Amino acid sequence: MNFRHLLRMSGWARHPPSWRRVLIGLVVLGLCLALFGLERAGLWPDALTLDQRAAKPTIHPAP
């Protein structure tokens, strides 16, 4: 484990985040899980799906 992580954890232990900040984090996590669940269930619209061919750039060899 990185020393920076240990310092950050000790800071959180001394000064924990407020309940409001924890709630915001939980709401964001819940939204991410909801979107993941919609995609896995097949309820995600195709119009919002990235075209896989466009996502992978083609590399042409130099002449």
Buried (B, 14 or more C-beta within 10 A) or exposed (E): EEEEEEEEEEEEEEEEEEEEEEEEEEEEEEEEEEEEEEEEEEEBEEEEEEEEEEEEEEEEEEE
